Amino acid sequence: MSAQKALLLIGSPKGKASASWAIGNYLLRKLEAAGMGAEEMFVSAALRTPESRDDMLAAVDAADLVVISFPLYIDQLPAPLIQAMELIADHRKAKAAVSPGADAHAGRLVAIVHCGFPETFQNQAAVDIMRRFAAEAGLVWAGELSMGMGGAVGGNALEKGGGMVKNVVKALEATTVSLAAGGLIPESATALAGKPMMPTWIYLLFANFGLKGLARKNGVIKRIHDRPYAP
């Protein structure tokens, strides 16, 4: 019996400088260590040419487990990821229409979503979209790991995150065991990943400090409180 195949799709345009890659790649390496085949693709790069798009669609079709790791951008999924999901869903629907009586390969789909807000519940709409996408694409929904304070991870390896990411690491470890055995993400792992990485006031302190630094770098610190669209 051949090894099960896991495919990681990174939805962040930042590539390896993103928390999406840091978290998703950690899970992928653990799945590979557990005996699964492992492949990762960056969605933005996969959309660049017809050939790379075809490669992505073929990889999804061949995968037993598809992991999509992405950030929340203003309450929405990144635009390249939305485009990729539409392509995947249309492609798989077309394949099913050609052979309606055939048993299609229905891999499992899991989502890893993080946001810059302190609260994990901000990701709920994105999780609901991913669950609906699974149904539209003929994939089996296998659950999510959803977390706030994603900015605290950045593109840093989780092994270097220390106690701040201990719950995320524990959630990924439990997820690995279940997914490698053909199961779903345990509810306990989802709950663990959703816990705050630090007190909210500390996160907001550093987030505001970073925002002001960017404003100074771009010469707009004196306009940081402008509200051009306020009534």
Backbone torsions as a table, in degrees:
resi	resn	phi	psi	omega
1	MET	NA	127.9	-178.5
2	SER	-73.8	156.0	-178.9
3	ALA	-68.6	145.9	174.4
4	GLN	-65.1	147.9	-177.2
5	LYS	-109.6	131.2	176.4
6	ALA	-112.3	132.9	178.3
7	LEU	-118.8	126.8	175.6
8	LEU	-104.5	121.9	173.0
9	LEU	-106.2	119.1	-179.6
10	ILE	-95.7	117.1	-174.8
11	GLY	-88.3	-6.2	-179.1
12	SER	-82.1	132.3	175.7
13	PRO	-66.3	-12.2	-179.0
14	LYS	-78.1	-8.1	177.9
15	GLY	63.2	-132.6	-176.8
16	LYS	-74.0	-4.2	176.1
17	ALA	-89.9	9.6	-173.0
18	SER	-107.5	155.4	172.0
19	ALA	-65.9	-30.7	179.3
20	SER	-58.7	-43.6	178.5
21	TRP	-71.6	-43.6	-177.7
22	ALA	-57.9	-44.8	-178.3
23	ILE	-75.9	-46.8	-178.5
24	GLY	-64.3	-41.0	-179.2
25	ASN	-67.4	-33.6	176.8
26	TYR	-60.6	-46.3	178.4
27	LEU	-63.5	-42.6	-177.8
28	LEU	-62.0	-42.3	179.3
29	ARG	-64.7	-37.6	178.3
30	LYS	-67.9	-38.8	177.8
31	LEU	-65.4	-39.1	178.3
32	GLU	-64.7	-41.4	177.9
33	ALA	-64.2	-25.8	179.1
34	ALA	-84.7	1.5	174.4
35	GLY	108.2	2.6	179.4
36	MET	-89.7	149.3	169.9
37	GLY	-69.7	147.5	-173.5
38	ALA	-135.3	133.9	176.5
39	GLU	-144.9	141.8	176.2
40	GLU	-128.3	148.1	178.3
41	MET	-138.7	143.4	174.6
42	PHE	-95.4	121.3	-172.1
43	VAL	-57.9	-44.6	-178.4
44	SER	-58.7	-41.2	179.1
45	ALA	-70.2	-36.9	-177.7
46	ALA	-66.3	-23.2	-177.2
47	LEU	-87.5	-3.5	-170.2
48	ARG	-70.9	-35.5	-176.9
49	THR	-133.9	158.4	176.0
50	PRO	-58.7	-36.1	-179.2
51	GLU	-66.2	-43.7	-179.6
52	SER	-70.8	-31.3	175.2
53	ARG	-65.4	-43.0	178.0
54	ASP	-62.5	-38.3	178.2
55	ASP	-61.9	-40.8	179.4
56	MET	-64.9	-44.9	180.0
57	LEU	-62.9	-40.4	178.8
58	ALA	-66.4	-37.6	179.8
59	ALA	-66.3	-38.8	177.4
60	VAL	-64.9	-43.9	-179.8
61	ASP	-61.1	-35.4	-175.4
62	ALA	-85.3	-13.7	-173.6
63	ALA	-80.3	141.3	171.5
64	ASP	-86.7	-22.1	179.5
65	LEU	-142.7	123.4	176.0
66	VAL	-111.0	122.9	177.4
67	VAL	-110.3	122.0	176.7
68	ILE	-111.0	117.0	-178.4
69	SER	-113.2	126.0	-172.7
70	PHE	-156.9	161.1	176.1
71	PRO	-95.6	161.4	172.1
72	LEU	-91.1	125.6	178.8
73	TYR	-115.7	103.6	178.8
74	ILE	51.1	56.1	177.1
75	ASP	64.9	20.8	-176.9
76	GLN	-144.9	162.5	174.8
77	LEU	-74.9	152.7	175.5
78	PRO	-58.4	141.9	-176.5
79	ALA	-56.1	-43.9	178.7
80	PRO	-60.5	-35.7	179.6
81	LEU	-67.7	-40.7	176.9
82	ILE	-58.9	-44.6	179.1
83	GLN	-61.3	-43.5	-179.7
84	ALA	-63.7	-40.9	180.0
85	MET	-65.1	-38.8	177.5
86	GLU	-64.0	-41.5	178.5
87	LEU	-63.6	-44.1	-179.0
88	ILE	-63.1	-47.4	-178.7
89	ALA	-62.1	-45.4	-179.7
90	ASP	-63.7	-41.7	-179.7
91	HIS	-62.2	-45.3	-177.0
92	ARG	-72.9	-32.9	174.8
93	LYS	-65.1	-40.9	179.8
94	ALA	-64.5	-40.4	178.4
95	LYS	-63.5	-42.1	-179.7
96	ALA	-66.6	-32.9	-179.6
97	ALA	-69.4	-33.0	-179.9
98	VAL	-67.9	-39.5	-179.8
99	SER	-128.9	73.2	-175.0
100	PRO	-61.8	-24.3	-178.1
101	GLY	-93.8	-5.3	-176.6
102	ALA	-80.7	152.6	176.5
103	ASP	-83.0	105.0	179.9
104	ALA	-74.0	149.7	177.0
105	HIS	-76.0	108.8	-177.2
106	ALA	-104.5	93.7	176.7
107	GLY	-73.9	169.7	175.8
108	ARG	-89.1	151.2	177.5
109	LEU	-124.0	129.7	172.3
110	VAL	-126.6	152.0	-179.7
111	ALA	-120.4	138.7	170.5
112	ILE	-118.4	114.1	-177.6
113	VAL	-127.4	136.1	178.1
114	HIS	-134.3	155.9	179.8
115	CYS	-137.3	165.2	178.2
116	GLY	-82.6	-10.5	176.6
117	PHE	-71.1	154.9	176.6
118	PRO	-69.3	-27.1	-171.7
119	GLU	-95.7	132.0	179.0
120	THR	-67.6	-31.1	-175.5
121	PHE	-62.0	-16.1	178.2
122	GLN	-61.5	-20.9	-177.4
123	ASN	-86.5	-3.2	-169.2
124	GLN	-60.0	-41.9	179.7
125	ALA	-62.1	-39.2	178.8
126	ALA	-65.2	-39.5	177.4
127	VAL	-63.1	-42.5	178.9
128	ASP	-62.3	-38.1	177.8
129	ILE	-63.9	-41.9	-179.9
130	MET	-65.9	-37.8	178.4
131	ARG	-64.6	-40.6	178.0
132	ARG	-68.3	-38.0	177.7
133	PHE	-60.2	-41.6	178.4
134	ALA	-56.0	-45.6	-179.9
135	ALA	-65.1	-42.3	-178.3
136	GLU	-66.7	-33.0	-176.3
137	ALA	-93.0	1.7	-179.9
138	GLY	70.7	33.4	177.6
139	LEU	-109.6	156.6	-180.0
140	VAL	-91.5	119.2	-179.7
141	TRP	-68.9	122.6	-175.7
142	ALA	-116.3	9.7	172.7
143	GLY	107.3	-179.4	-174.6
144	GLU	-140.6	156.2	165.3
145	LEU	-116.6	115.4	-174.6
146	SER	-122.3	134.0	-176.2
147	MET	-147.7	146.8	170.6
148	GLY	-92.5	-178.3	176.7
149	MET	59.8	30.7	-179.3
150	GLY	-60.4	-26.3	179.0
151	GLY	-61.7	-23.0	179.6
152	ALA	-72.0	-23.6	178.6
153	VAL	-83.1	-44.6	-177.3
154	GLY	58.6	-142.4	177.2
155	GLY	-100.0	17.7	-176.4
156	ASN	-79.6	143.3	176.3
157	ALA	-61.5	138.8	-177.9
158	LEU	-62.5	-28.6	178.5
159	GLU	-61.2	-21.8	-179.5
160	LYS	-97.8	2.8	-175.4
161	GLY	-83.3	-14.2	177.7
162	GLY	63.1	-149.9	-176.2
163	GLY	-63.9	-23.3	-178.3
164	MET	-59.4	-36.1	-176.1
165	VAL	-108.2	18.1	-176.0
166	LYS	-60.4	-38.7	179.7
167	ASN	-70.6	-35.7	176.8
168	VAL	-63.6	-45.2	179.7
169	VAL	-62.5	-44.7	178.3
170	LYS	-61.2	-39.7	178.7
171	ALA	-64.4	-40.9	179.6
172	LEU	-68.0	-36.6	178.4
173	GLU	-64.7	-46.0	179.1
174	ALA	-65.3	-37.0	178.1
175	THR	-64.1	-41.3	179.3
176	THR	-57.7	-47.6	-178.0
177	VAL	-58.7	-45.5	-177.0
178	SER	-70.9	-45.4	-177.8
179	LEU	-67.4	-39.0	179.9
180	ALA	-64.9	-25.4	178.4
181	ALA	-89.2	4.1	178.7
182	GLY	90.9	10.7	-176.4
183	GLY	-97.3	-161.4	-178.8
184	LEU	-107.3	171.9	173.8
185	ILE	-69.6	125.0	179.6
186	PRO	-64.0	143.4	178.0
187	GLU	-59.4	-33.2	179.1
188	SER	-64.8	-34.4	178.0
189	ALA	-69.8	-40.5	177.2
190	THR	-61.4	-42.8	179.2
191	ALA	-65.0	-39.3	-178.4
192	LEU	-67.3	-43.0	179.8
193	ALA	-64.2	-28.5	-176.8
194	GLY	-81.6	-3.8	179.8
195	LYS	-72.8	146.2	178.8
196	PRO	-59.6	141.7	178.8
197	MET	-78.4	-18.9	-178.5
198	MET	-163.3	167.7	174.9
199	PRO	-57.0	140.4	-175.4
200	THR	-57.1	-39.5	-176.3
201	TRP	-64.9	-33.3	177.8
202	ILE	-69.7	-43.7	179.4
203	TYR	-60.4	-45.6	-179.3
204	LEU	-65.1	-35.2	178.3
205	LEU	-60.4	-49.0	-179.4
206	PHE	-71.6	-34.9	179.1
207	ALA	-64.2	-43.9	179.0
208	ASN	-67.0	-37.1	177.8
209	PHE	-62.3	-43.6	179.3
210	GLY	-66.4	-38.6	178.9
211	LEU	-64.2	-42.6	179.0
212	LYS	-65.8	-34.6	177.3
213	GLY	-64.0	-41.7	176.7
214	LEU	-64.5	-38.6	179.2
215	ALA	-63.7	-41.4	177.7
216	ARG	-64.8	-42.8	-178.6
217	LYS	-60.7	-34.7	-178.0
218	ASN	-98.1	8.0	173.9
219	GLY	71.4	26.9	-178.4
220	VAL	-124.5	22.1	-177.0
221	ILE	-61.0	-32.2	-179.9
222	LYS	-75.1	-10.8	-179.3
223	ARG	-109.8	11.9	-171.8
224	ILE	-64.9	-23.9	179.4
225	HIS	-98.2	6.9	178.5
226	ASP	-62.6	145.4	177.5
227	ARG	-132.7	71.6	-173.1
228	PRO	-61.9	-24.1	-176.7
229	TYR	-103.8	5.1	179.4
230	ALA	-70.6	141.9	180.0
231	PRO	-69.9	NA	NA
